[in-house]
Amino acid sequence: MFAEGCRGSCSEDVINKYNLRKGKDIQTYGLGIKEVWEVPEDTIKPGYIQHTLGWPLQESIMSDTFGGTFLYHMEPNLVLLGMVVGLDYKNPYLNPYKEFQRWKHHPSVSEYLKKGKCISYGARVLNEGGFHAIPKLTFPGGMLLGCSAGFLNSVKIKGTHTAMKSGMLAADATYEKIVNIDENQNKQIEIVEYEKLVMSSWIADELRGIRNTHASFHWGTLAGLIYTAFSCFISKGNEPWTLHNTISDSKKTNLASKCKPINYPSNDGVISFDLLTNLQRSGTSHDHDQPPHLKIKDGMLAVPSTVSITNYAGPEQRFCPAGVYEYTEKDASGKQSLVINAQNCVHCKCCSIKMPNEYIRWTVPEGGEGPNYTTM
C-alpha cells in the first residue's frame, strides 16, 4: 500500500510502470509554503481561520495564477500561516517564497505577527488535479492511498480526511481478499475491489463536486471565482462538461522573453526573512558525505545550461523553497552552470514537477535525512 503523500517517488515509479494514468488527466500541483509563529497569548483568537484569495498572487481580476493563503490560530500561543501557489503559473520570474514573504506584510496578517517570532518553516507540494487526475488505484500486488493517489480537496486545502478514509477502505478490501486467499496461488493479487469502494464513497462524491474548480481559474481570477461559486453551490459538480488538463505544469512555463521580471521588496528581518535564514527553522540536515539524492535524468545533463537558464531564466532558482538550485556567473564563453545544493532540500518535490523538461529525478536520500519538523 503506497501512502507516500503527494508526488511520492515510489508511487510515481509504480504509476509509470503500470501506466496507471492512461485515460486520466495529467496531474497538476501546488506548492505550499508555511511558517509557525509564537505570539503573546493575549493576541490569540482560538479557532480563528483566515483564508484569502487575491493580492499578491492575483494583482488583477484577469490574473490566471492559481493560489491563496491560510492563517490559523492555535492555543496556547501559535499562529500557523502559509501560501499555496499553483505550479501551473506561467511567469518564470515568479518566486513563491518571496510572494509569501510579501503577503505577510499585509495589515490583516502582520497585526498577528508583529509581537511574535517565527519558530518553524517548511514547504511541500500538493495535488490539485482533483477527480479527473486520479490514476487507476490498483495494480498487481499493490494499491495507491491518500495523496499518492491525489485525493486532496484543493478548495478546502484539506486531504487528511480523504487519506484516512482511503486507508480504511483499503483495509476493508484487503482483508476480504487475504482471508479467502488460495494458498496455492503464486501470482500477485490485484485487489480491484478497493477502487470500487473508493469510487462509491464520499471521497469520490466530494472530489467530483469540485472537479472543474482549478481549471476554471485559467480563464482569470474573476471567471474562476464565478465558475467555482456556480459549481460548488449550484451544480454541485454535475455540470455536463469537463475542463480537462492535458499539459504538465513544467510545460506551462512561458519563455522568459515573453515575461516581465518581478521586483520583490526587501525582507525586514522582523516580519519577512531571507530564504537561508528561514531554512534553518526547518531543521533540515543531510549527511555531508551522503550521495546527492537530486539527480539529473539520463541524457539531460545539458538541459540546465542550454534550456533552463537560456530560455526560461533558470526558474528553479526561484521556485525552489530551499535554495537548492543556483547558477554560476557566466564564464568566458557566456555559459552558466548549475549548482545543486542538495543538503538544503526540504523534500517538497517541487523540482521534480516544475523543472523545464522535468530534468530532475527526486530520489529518497540515503539515511532518510531531511527536514525535522516539530510544530508544523
C-alpha positions as CSV (number, residue, x, y, z in Angstrom):
1,M,0.0,0.0,0.0
2,F,1.7,3.2,-1.2
3,A,0.8,6.1,1.0
4,E,3.9,8.4,0.5
5,G,2.0,11.7,0.1
6,C,2.0,13.9,-2.9
7,R,4.4,13.1,-5.7
8,G,5.8,10.1,-3.8
9,S,8.9,8.8,-5.7
10,C,8.0,5.1,-5.4
11,S,4.3,5.8,-6.2
12,E,5.3,7.7,-9.3
13,D,7.5,4.8,-10.4
14,V,4.6,2.5,-10.0
15,I,2.2,4.8,-11.8
16,N,4.6,4.9,-14.8
17,K,5.4,1.2,-14.8
18,Y,1.8,0.2,-14.9
19,N,0.6,3.2,-16.9
20,L,-2.0,4.0,-14.3
21,R,-2.7,7.4,-15.7
22,K,-3.9,6.0,-19.1
23,G,-7.1,7.8,-19.9
24,K,-6.7,10.2,-17.0
25,D,-5.9,13.9,-16.8
26,I,-2.3,15.0,-16.2
27,Q,-1.9,15.8,-12.5
28,T,-1.3,19.4,-11.6
29,Y,0.2,20.6,-8.4
30,G,0.5,23.5,-5.9
31,L,3.5,24.4,-3.8
32,G,2.6,25.1,-0.1
33,I,4.9,27.2,2.0
34,K,4.3,27.5,5.7
35,E,5.6,29.2,8.9
36,V,4.7,28.7,12.5
37,W,4.9,31.7,14.9
38,E,4.9,32.0,18.6
39,V,2.9,35.1,19.7
40,P,1.8,36.6,23.0
41,E,-1.1,34.6,24.4
42,D,-3.3,37.7,24.7
43,T,-3.3,38.1,20.9
44,I,-4.5,34.6,20.1
45,K,-8.1,34.0,19.0
46,P,-8.6,30.3,19.5
47,G,-10.1,28.7,16.4
48,Y,-9.7,31.8,14.2
49,I,-9.3,30.9,10.5
50,Q,-8.4,33.3,7.7
51,H,-8.4,32.2,4.0
52,T,-7.5,34.7,1.3
53,L,-7.5,34.9,-2.4
54,G,-6.1,37.9,-4.3
55,W,-3.1,40.0,-3.5
56,P,-0.2,39.4,-4.2
57,L,-0.8,36.4,-6.5
58,Q,-3.8,37.9,-8.3
59,E,-3.0,41.6,-8.6
60,S,-5.7,41.9,-11.2
61,I,-9.0,40.1,-11.8
62,M,-7.6,38.8,-15.1
63,S,-4.7,37.0,-13.5
64,D,-4.5,33.3,-14.2
65,T,-2.2,32.4,-11.3
66,F,-4.0,29.9,-9.1
67,G,-3.3,30.1,-5.4
68,G,-4.3,31.5,-2.0
69,T,-3.3,31.7,1.7
70,F,-4.3,30.5,5.1
71,L,-3.8,31.7,8.7
72,Y,-4.9,29.7,11.8
73,H,-4.7,30.5,15.5
74,M,-3.9,27.6,17.8
75,E,-3.8,27.5,21.6
76,P,-2.0,28.4,23.6
77,N,0.1,30.9,21.5
78,L,0.7,29.7,17.9
79,V,-0.1,31.3,14.6
80,L,0.2,28.9,11.6
81,L,0.2,30.6,8.2
82,G,1.1,29.8,4.6
83,M,0.6,30.2,0.9
84,V,-0.2,27.7,-1.8
85,V,0.8,28.6,-5.3
86,G,-0.4,26.6,-8.3
87,L,2.6,25.3,-10.2
88,D,0.9,25.8,-13.5
89,Y,1.9,29.5,-13.3
90,K,3.3,31.0,-16.5
91,N,5.9,33.6,-15.5
92,P,9.3,32.0,-14.8
93,Y,10.2,35.1,-12.7
94,L,7.5,34.3,-10.1
95,N,9.1,33.4,-6.7
96,P,6.6,31.6,-4.5
97,Y,8.7,32.1,-1.4
98,K,9.0,35.9,-1.9
99,E,5.3,36.1,-2.7
100,F,4.6,34.6,0.7
101,Q,7.0,37.0,2.4
102,R,5.4,39.9,0.7
103,W,1.9,38.8,1.7
104,K,2.9,38.7,5.4
105,H,3.2,42.5,5.4
106,H,-0.5,43.0,4.6
107,P,-2.1,44.7,7.6
108,S,-4.6,41.9,8.1
109,V,-1.7,39.4,8.5
110,S,1.1,41.5,10.1
111,E,-1.1,42.5,13.0
112,Y,-0.9,39.0,14.3
113,L,2.9,38.7,13.8
114,K,4.5,42.0,14.9
115,K,4.8,40.9,18.6
116,G,5.8,37.3,17.8
117,K,8.7,35.3,16.4
118,C,8.9,32.7,13.7
119,I,9.9,29.3,15.1
120,S,9.4,26.9,12.1
121,Y,9.4,26.9,8.3
122,G,8.7,24.3,5.7
123,A,7.3,23.5,2.3
124,R,5.6,20.7,0.4
125,V,3.7,20.2,-2.9
126,L,0.0,19.3,-3.0
127,N,-2.1,17.5,-5.6
128,E,-4.6,19.9,-7.3
129,G,-5.7,18.0,-10.3
130,G,-8.7,16.6,-8.4
131,F,-11.1,14.0,-9.6
132,H,-10.1,13.8,-13.2
133,A,-6.4,13.2,-12.4
134,I,-6.9,10.3,-10.0
135,P,-5.0,7.4,-11.6
136,K,-6.1,3.8,-11.6
137,L,-5.8,2.9,-7.9
138,T,-4.7,-0.7,-8.1
139,F,-2.0,-2.9,-9.8
140,P,-0.7,-6.4,-9.3
141,G,0.4,-6.6,-5.7
142,G,-0.5,-3.1,-4.6
143,M,-2.6,0.0,-4.4
144,L,-2.4,3.8,-4.1
145,L,-3.7,5.6,-1.0
146,G,-4.2,9.2,0.1
147,C,-2.2,11.9,-1.7
148,S,-0.2,9.3,-3.5
149,A,-3.4,8.9,-5.5
150,G,-4.3,12.6,-5.4
151,F,-7.3,12.7,-3.0
152,L,-6.7,16.3,-1.9
153,N,-9.6,18.7,-1.8
154,S,-7.9,21.8,-3.2
155,V,-10.8,24.1,-2.4
156,K,-10.6,23.3,1.3
157,I,-6.8,22.8,1.2
158,K,-7.6,19.6,3.0
159,G,-6.6,16.0,2.3
160,T,-6.2,14.3,5.7
161,H,-9.8,13.2,5.9
162,T,-9.8,11.6,2.4
163,A,-6.4,9.9,3.1
164,M,-7.7,8.4,6.3
165,K,-10.8,7.2,4.6
166,S,-8.9,5.6,1.7
167,G,-6.8,3.7,4.2
168,M,-9.9,2.4,5.9
169,L,-11.3,1.3,2.5
170,A,-8.0,-0.3,1.5
171,A,-8.0,-2.3,4.8
172,D,-11.6,-3.4,4.2
173,A,-10.9,-4.6,0.6
174,T,-7.6,-6.2,1.5
175,Y,-8.9,-8.1,4.5
176,E,-11.7,-9.6,2.5
177,K,-9.2,-10.8,-0.1
178,I,-6.5,-12.2,2.1
179,V,-8.7,-14.2,4.4
180,N,-10.0,-16.0,1.4
181,I,-6.7,-16.3,-0.4
182,D,-5.9,-19.5,-2.2
183,E,-2.6,-20.6,-0.6
184,N,-1.6,-22.4,-3.8
185,Q,-1.9,-19.2,-5.8
186,N,1.6,-18.0,-6.6
187,K,0.8,-14.9,-8.7
188,Q,0.4,-11.3,-7.4
189,I,-3.1,-10.3,-6.5
190,E,-4.7,-7.1,-7.7
191,I,-7.4,-6.0,-5.3
192,V,-9.7,-4.2,-7.7
193,E,-12.4,-4.0,-5.1
194,Y,-10.5,-1.2,-3.4
195,E,-11.1,1.2,-6.3
196,K,-14.8,0.3,-6.5
197,L,-15.1,1.1,-2.8
198,V,-13.3,4.5,-3.2
199,M,-15.5,5.5,-6.2
200,S,-18.7,4.6,-4.4
201,S,-17.6,6.5,-1.2
202,W,-17.9,10.1,-0.2
203,I,-14.3,10.6,-1.3
204,A,-15.4,10.5,-4.9
205,D,-18.5,12.5,-4.2
206,E,-16.5,15.3,-2.6
207,L,-13.9,15.5,-5.3
208,R,-16.4,15.2,-8.1
209,G,-18.2,18.2,-6.7
210,I,-15.1,20.4,-7.3
211,R,-13.7,18.6,-10.3
212,N,-13.5,21.7,-12.6
213,T,-12.5,24.3,-10.0
214,H,-8.8,24.6,-10.6
215,A,-9.0,24.6,-14.4
216,S,-11.6,27.4,-14.4
217,F,-9.0,29.8,-13.0
218,H,-7.1,29.6,-16.2
219,W,-9.7,32.0,-17.6
220,G,-8.7,34.5,-14.9
221,T,-9.4,35.1,-11.2
222,L,-12.9,36.7,-11.7
223,A,-14.1,34.0,-14.1
224,G,-12.6,31.3,-11.8
225,L,-14.5,32.7,-8.8
226,I,-17.8,32.9,-10.7
227,Y,-17.4,29.4,-12.0
228,T,-16.4,28.0,-8.7
229,A,-19.4,29.5,-7.0
230,F,-21.7,28.0,-9.6
231,S,-20.0,24.6,-9.5
232,C,-19.8,24.3,-5.7
233,F,-23.2,25.7,-4.7
234,I,-25.5,25.3,-7.7
235,S,-24.4,22.4,-10.0
236,K,-22.6,20.5,-7.2
237,G,-20.1,19.3,-9.9
238,N,-22.8,17.9,-12.1
239,E,-22.3,20.2,-15.0
240,P,-22.4,18.2,-18.2
241,W,-19.0,19.3,-19.3
242,T,-15.4,18.7,-18.2
243,L,-12.5,21.1,-18.0
244,H,-9.6,18.8,-18.7
245,N,-5.9,19.3,-18.0
246,T,-3.7,17.9,-20.8
247,I,-0.4,19.8,-20.2
248,S,2.1,19.2,-17.4
249,D,3.0,22.1,-15.1
250,S,6.5,22.2,-16.4
251,K,5.3,22.8,-20.0
252,K,3.0,25.7,-18.8
253,T,6.0,27.9,-18.0
254,N,6.4,30.7,-20.6
255,L,9.7,31.7,-22.2
256,A,11.4,34.4,-20.2
257,S,11.4,36.7,-23.2
258,K,7.6,36.8,-23.0
259,C,7.5,37.7,-19.4
260,K,8.5,40.6,-17.1
261,P,10.8,40.2,-14.1
262,I,9.2,40.8,-10.7
263,N,10.7,43.2,-8.3
264,Y,10.2,42.0,-4.8
265,P,10.6,44.2,-1.7
266,S,13.5,43.6,0.7
267,N,13.0,41.5,3.8
268,D,12.9,43.4,7.0
269,G,14.1,40.5,9.3
270,V,11.1,41.0,11.6
271,I,8.0,40.0,9.5
272,S,9.8,38.7,6.4
273,F,13.1,36.8,6.1
274,D,15.6,35.8,3.6
275,L,15.4,32.2,2.5
276,L,18.5,30.8,4.1
277,T,17.6,32.3,7.5
278,N,14.2,30.7,7.3
279,L,15.6,27.4,6.1
280,Q,17.4,26.9,9.4
281,R,14.0,26.8,11.1
282,S,13.1,23.7,9.1
283,G,15.7,21.6,10.9
284,T,17.0,20.3,7.6
285,S,20.0,18.1,7.7
286,H,21.8,15.8,5.3
287,D,25.0,14.0,6.0
288,H,27.9,15.8,4.3
289,D,29.2,12.6,2.6
290,Q,25.7,11.4,1.6
291,P,25.3,10.7,-2.2
292,P,23.1,13.5,-3.7
293,H,19.5,12.5,-3.9
294,L,18.6,15.0,-6.6
295,K,19.7,13.5,-9.8
296,I,19.7,14.9,-13.4
297,K,18.0,12.4,-15.6
298,D,20.0,10.4,-18.1
299,G,20.6,12.3,-21.3
300,M,19.6,15.6,-19.8
301,L,22.9,16.9,-18.4
302,A,22.9,19.8,-20.8
303,V,19.3,20.9,-20.2
304,P,20.1,23.3,-17.3
305,S,22.7,25.4,-19.3
306,T,21.1,25.1,-22.7
307,V,17.4,25.2,-22.0
308,S,16.6,26.3,-18.4
309,I,18.8,29.3,-17.9
310,T,18.9,30.2,-21.6
311,N,15.2,30.1,-22.4
312,Y,13.5,30.4,-19.0
313,A,16.0,32.4,-16.9
314,G,16.5,29.5,-14.6
315,P,13.2,29.3,-12.8
316,E,14.5,26.7,-10.4
317,Q,16.4,29.5,-8.7
318,R,13.1,31.0,-7.7
319,F,10.5,28.2,-7.3
320,C,12.7,26.0,-5.0
321,P,11.7,27.0,-1.4
322,A,15.1,25.8,0.0
323,G,17.7,27.5,-2.2
324,V,18.8,24.2,-3.7
325,Y,19.4,25.3,-7.2
326,E,21.6,28.2,-8.3
327,Y,23.7,29.1,-11.4
328,T,27.3,30.3,-11.6
329,E,28.3,33.6,-13.2
330,K,28.9,33.4,-17.0
331,D,32.2,32.0,-18.0
332,A,34.4,33.3,-20.8
333,S,32.1,31.6,-23.3
334,G,29.0,33.1,-21.8
335,K,27.8,29.8,-20.3
336,Q,26.3,29.4,-16.9
337,S,26.5,26.1,-14.9
338,L,24.0,24.7,-12.5
339,V,25.0,24.1,-8.8
340,I,22.8,21.7,-6.8
341,N,22.9,22.3,-3.0
342,A,21.2,19.0,-2.2
343,Q,21.9,19.4,1.5
344,N,19.3,22.3,1.6
345,C,16.5,20.2,0.3
346,V,13.2,20.2,2.4
347,H,11.8,17.3,0.3
348,C,8.9,19.4,-1.1
349,K,9.2,17.6,-4.5
350,C,8.6,20.8,-6.4
351,C,11.7,20.4,-8.6
352,S,10.5,17.1,-10.0
353,I,7.4,18.9,-11.2
354,K,8.3,22.4,-12.4
355,M,11.8,21.9,-13.9
356,P,12.0,22.7,-17.7
357,N,11.8,19.4,-19.4
358,E,11.4,17.8,-15.9
359,Y,15.1,17.1,-15.9
360,I,15.4,16.3,-12.1
361,R,14.6,12.9,-10.6
362,W,13.9,13.1,-6.9
363,T,15.1,10.1,-5.0
364,V,15.0,9.1,-1.3
365,P,18.1,10.3,0.5
366,E,20.4,7.6,1.8
367,G,19.9,7.5,5.6
368,G,16.4,9.0,5.4
369,E,17.5,12.5,6.5
370,G,15.9,15.8,5.6
371,P,13.7,18.4,7.3
372,N,12.9,17.8,11.0
373,Y,9.5,19.4,11.5
374,T,8.2,19.7,15.1
375,T,5.4,22.2,15.2
376,M,4.4,22.3,11.5
